[in-house]
Amino acid sequence: MDEKTLPIRLVKSLLLSAKKKGGDIEKLLDGLDISFNPIDPTKVDARIPVRLYCKLLRRVAMHSHRHLFGLPVNETEPAMGLRLMCMALLSCGSIEKAIECTADFYRHYGHPGWRFTVAHCGDDVVLNFTGRDREDMYAYDISFLLRLWSWLSGQFIETTEVRLMESQKQESDTYAMLFDCEVQYCQSENTVRFDAGHLHRPIVQTEESLTKLLEEAPYELLVMSRNSLKSIMAKIRFIVGSDFSKGFPSREKISEILHISSSSLQRRLAEEGTSYQMIKDEIRKNAAIRYLHRPELSVAATASLMGFDDSCAFNRTFKRWTGMPPGLYRKHYLTPMRSA
């Protein structure tokens, strides 16, 4: 699978901004596997892997900007402010409440350049982002928030209109990919529009899935693909995530989140050659195997993480999935890895 990349213009903007604030570009780039000078004016068409950009972004946040995505950092945790905001968002009952909470959080604790307002226009919602210069590359930050809210609900927020103040169109293809709709330039304000129906979606993520997200934030959000979520099966995988400590959502709950009937869900999964039980078994089996490959976790701990009340039930289920109990599976597959 090809590694996703971002335009070098984004990296140049980040580094030059850091330099203005006293940052040492050479130190910020030290150890990053970039084969060229990213601020070289001749490298106009170069691109950088998303993972490297995320590492650089976190370094700049720590050593120069003192904020990550407009939220404060501390000496050891670049995502400190983001983590606190996301913890608050997890307790929101819906995306509507999450967006309101995000706006309040930025108003009280965030950088002035990250303020936005929410307006209802008929059946649509319009977010108006303020506090930036006309030529500032605001699109990536707007996309970050949209993707964060999408991650919270397990479904993409499909934008229908994006209006940007910036006049440069070098990244028109990238912007089209970010928003999956037409982007208008040289506008009087920075706004995005989407169907108000998205506001009613529930929050499906947990503290455990948030911890995973923040490990390399914003990497997971930047590589999220709309195309990978076109099928019902992919949407279910995204909604379910990897935290099973509170049990696995029922088919009825998934139907409610996807706004389709349980019978329609069953029919559409059958058209994709699968069923809810098959998806459930596959997701849980793969998660259990990942846990068993972590030697610091006992079988009992793995059972608890998988949402089982006791190890015996987990043992029986795992044997049904793989043909062998978890202890034997670990001995068979993990021991060779240790001795290699």
C-alpha positions, 0 to 999 in steps of 0.5 A: 500500500502506497504511503500517504504524503502531504505537499512540501508547502505545508512543511515549509509554512510550519518551519518558517513559522517556527523560525519566526518564533525562534525555532532552530530549523536544523534541530527541528529536522534532526533525525527525521529521514528527509532526503532534501532541504524542505525549505529549498525554494526549488522543491515546489512539487516535493511531498513528505510522508504523513508520518514524518510530518506528524513527528515534525508537527509535534516537535514544533509544538513542543519547542517553538509554537507551544501549542498543537492544533491551537491547544497548549502543550507541556514539556513532556506531552505535546498532545496535552491540550488536545487530550484534555479537550478530547476527554471532554468530547467523549462525554458529549452525547452527540456530535452536535454537543461535541462541536459546541464543546470544541468551540467552547474549549478553543474560546477559553483555552485555545489559540485565537486563530482557532476560533469558530462559530456555528450557524444553522441554515435550513437543513444545513450547518455552517461553521465559520472559522476566524482569526487567520490571515488571508493566505494562511493555510487554514484548510488543513486545520479545518479538515483536522477538526472535521476528521476529529468529529468524524472519528468520534462518531465513527462516520465521516462528516460529508461536507457539501461546500467549502469556502476559503479566503486563501487565493493560492490553488497549488493544493487544489487536488489535495484540498479536494481530497481533504473535503471530498467536495468543491472548494471555492477560493478568494472568499470573504471568509473561511466556512464549511457547510454540511447536512445537519443530520450529522449532528445527531450521531452519537459518540462511539469512541472510548478512552482506550481508543483515544489513547491510541489516537493520541500516540501519533496524533494527528497521523490516524486522522490524516490517513483516514480515507473516505473510500475505505469507509464506503462499505457497510462492513468498513463502517462497522469496523470503524465504529466498533474500533478496538476497545471491547472492555465495555462489550461489543455493540449490538446489531440494533445499536449499529443500525441506530448509529448508521440510521438504517433498520436492522433488517436493512443492515442485515441485507446490505451485509449479505450483499457484501458477502458477510454478516454482523456475527462474522464481522464481530467474530473477525474483529474480536479474534484479530484484537485478541491475537494482537493482545496475546502477542503482547507478553506483558499481558496475561491471558486473564488480562486479555480476557478482561480487555476483550470484555469477557467476565471470566477467562474460561468463557474467553478460552472457549470462544478463542478456541472456536475462532482459532482451533486452539486455546489462547495459552497454546496459541501464545506458546505456539506463536509467541515463543519462536518470536522470543527466541528469534 
